[in-house]
Every structure is written in C-alpha cells, then in structure tokens.
C-alpha cells in the first residue's frame, strides 16, 4: 500500500485504507473517498493533489492525500 499521491497518474487504483481521526475520515467520505472505491490520480501540483473519484475531480491537500492508502 502507498498513499494516493504516490500512485501513477491516470491509473485506476482501489482505496484500501483511510487513516486519520474520525473527523478526517468522515470528511474524506463526504468527498467520495471510501474503502473499496476506485479512484485515479490526475496530478500533484504545488501541494495539491487532484483525484478523479465518482466521475468528479476533487482537489485535496497533500497531507490529506497521505491518509488515503491505495
């Protein structure tokens, strides 16, 4: 497992684990990041990570992205 920010751009990966506090996990879940969901890294730029999840593109900070393990 590795953080989503280190995955290969454009490649579909499955979320294996989401770390952090309960509040962080809830926040990520509201954005569509749930265990078992297929996502793909779009880009990493200036500390922001853009991820395609559920046919949408979501920008999150690099610290949050480190909590999403694929």
Backbone bond lengths (Angstrom), bond angles and torsions (degrees), N, CA, C in turn:
res aa  C-N    CA-C-N  psi(-1)  N-CA   C-N-CA  omega(-1)  CA-C   N-CA-C  phi
1 X - - - 1.453 - - 1.523 109.96 -
2 X 1.322 114.15 145.68 1.454 119.99 176.85 1.523 108.87 -146.23
3 X 1.330 117.27 158.07 1.473 119.70 178.64 1.531 110.65 -63.11
4 X 1.302 116.23 148.17 1.464 120.09 -177.52 1.518 112.00 -58.74
5 X 1.326 117.48 -30.09 1.466 120.50 -178.75 1.530 112.15 -66.04
6 X 1.337 117.80 -16.72 1.466 121.65 178.80 1.522 112.76 -100.72
7 X 1.343 117.40 0.72 1.462 119.30 179.54 1.525 110.15 -76.30
8 X 1.309 115.77 167.90 1.470 121.59 -178.06 1.530 110.08 -76.76
9 X 1.332 117.76 125.88 1.476 119.97 -179.90 1.528 112.02 -57.52
10 X 1.330 115.88 136.39 1.456 121.46 177.59 1.517 114.77 86.40
11 X 1.321 117.92 -13.67 1.463 121.46 -178.54 1.522 109.94 -89.12
12 X 1.333 116.76 131.19 1.466 120.62 177.97 1.521 109.52 -74.29
13 X 1.326 115.59 131.46 1.463 122.15 178.54 1.530 108.22 -133.38
14 X 1.323 116.09 160.15 1.455 121.83 -179.54 1.518 109.85 -108.44
15 X 1.312 116.85 134.61 1.462 121.39 178.87 1.528 108.68 -70.33
16 X 1.330 116.33 124.28 1.455 122.38 -179.10 1.526 112.48 -97.04
17 X 1.340 115.79 -36.06 1.466 120.32 -175.65 1.517 108.99 -157.20
18 X 1.329 115.43 146.73 1.465 120.69 175.00 1.519 107.09 -124.14
19 X 1.322 116.15 120.94 1.457 121.32 -178.29 1.513 111.68 -96.44
20 X 1.318 114.76 -174.09 1.458 121.02 178.05 1.511 111.92 100.68
21 X 1.308 114.70 -178.38 1.461 120.84 179.51 1.527 109.72 -71.22
22 X 1.311 115.67 167.80 1.467 120.32 178.46 1.529 110.49 -59.01
23 X 1.321 116.75 -37.56 1.460 121.03 179.65 1.532 111.33 -64.87
24 X 1.326 117.05 -42.25 1.466 121.93 178.48 1.524 109.92 -64.79
25 X 1.324 117.25 -44.64 1.469 120.80 179.95 1.531 111.01 -62.40
26 X 1.336 117.17 -40.73 1.471 120.83 177.26 1.521 111.18 -63.32
27 X 1.332 116.21 -42.83 1.470 120.29 179.14 1.534 110.56 -60.79
28 X 1.322 116.61 -46.79 1.464 119.98 179.36 1.531 111.16 -64.03
29 X 1.325 116.65 -36.22 1.458 120.37 178.88 1.531 110.99 -64.57
30 X 1.331 117.24 -37.97 1.467 119.48 178.69 1.527 111.59 -67.52
31 X 1.332 116.38 -23.75 1.465 120.47 176.67 1.534 112.02 -84.07
32 X 1.347 117.03 -7.14 1.457 120.83 177.97 1.511 114.39 106.81
33 X 1.327 118.10 1.32 1.462 121.70 -179.45 1.526 109.46 -88.15
34 X 1.330 116.43 99.34 1.456 121.40 178.05 1.525 109.22 -127.66
35 X 1.330 115.90 153.11 1.469 120.85 179.27 1.527 108.29 -59.87
36 X 1.322 116.21 132.64 1.452 122.70 -179.28 1.519 113.76 94.57
37 X 1.319 117.59 -13.21 1.466 121.96 179.64 1.527 110.37 -74.11
38 X 1.330 116.56 140.42 1.455 121.98 176.99 1.522 108.24 -90.91
39 X 1.331 115.77 127.80 1.465 122.56 -178.54 1.522 108.54 -135.37
40 X 1.328 116.50 168.37 1.461 119.15 173.43 1.527 109.39 -144.68
41 X 1.310 115.28 141.92 1.458 122.27 178.16 1.522 108.63 -75.40
42 X 1.322 116.38 129.03 1.464 120.72 177.27 1.523 108.55 -93.54
43 X 1.350 116.92 -53.43 1.460 119.68 179.01 1.522 110.85 -165.32
44 X 1.326 114.23 161.82 1.461 122.51 172.96 1.523 105.44 -122.81
45 X 1.341 116.37 121.47 1.451 119.93 -173.55 1.523 110.15 -146.56
46 X 1.316 116.82 119.83 1.472 122.56 175.49 1.525 114.16 50.45
47 X 1.330 116.78 44.29 1.452 120.65 177.52 1.517 115.06 83.84
48 X 1.323 117.70 -0.94 1.459 122.11 176.29 1.514 109.68 -108.71
49 X 1.314 114.90 142.27 1.460 121.12 179.44 1.527 106.96 -116.94
50 X 1.326 116.76 125.89 1.461 121.23 179.30 1.519 107.51 -105.82
51 X 1.328 115.14 124.06 1.456 121.87 -174.82 1.527 108.93 -125.74
52 X 1.326 116.28 138.19 1.461 120.71 174.20 1.527 107.34 -91.73
53 X 1.328 115.15 120.08 1.464 121.36 -179.68 1.524 108.16 -139.85
54 X 1.317 116.87 128.36 1.478 122.42 179.37 1.522 111.87 51.22
55 X 1.311 117.81 50.32 1.470 124.61 177.49 1.524 114.09 62.45
56 X 1.329 117.69 17.49 1.457 122.23 176.44 1.516 108.82 -126.89
57 X 1.310 116.02 156.78 1.463 120.78 173.52 1.516 108.24 -105.44
58 X 1.329 115.11 128.78 1.458 121.31 -176.65 1.520 108.36 -122.54
59 X 1.329 116.57 131.22 1.462 121.55 176.34 1.525 108.29 -100.35
60 X 1.333 115.84 126.50 1.462 121.02 177.09 1.521 108.25 -130.90
61 X 1.300 116.19 160.69 1.454 120.83 177.42 1.517 111.00 -71.74
62 X 1.315 115.73 156.76 1.457 120.45 -178.19 1.531 112.02 -62.73
63 X 1.321 117.04 -32.60 1.477 120.19 178.88 1.528 110.76 -64.75
64 X 1.324 116.99 -42.85 1.469 120.07 176.22 1.529 111.17 -66.39
65 X 1.310 116.41 -38.98 1.466 120.27 -179.10 1.530 111.27 -62.34
66 X 1.330 117.38 -30.34 1.467 120.64 179.00 1.529 111.85 -67.96
67 X 1.311 117.85 -16.61 1.460 121.89 -179.98 1.514 112.59 -86.96
68 X 1.340 117.09 -11.68 1.463 122.18 -179.63 1.533 108.03 -97.97
69 X 1.324 115.70 108.70 1.467 120.61 -176.83 1.532 109.82 -100.40
70 X 1.317 115.03 131.29 1.470 120.89 -179.53 1.518 110.07 -120.24
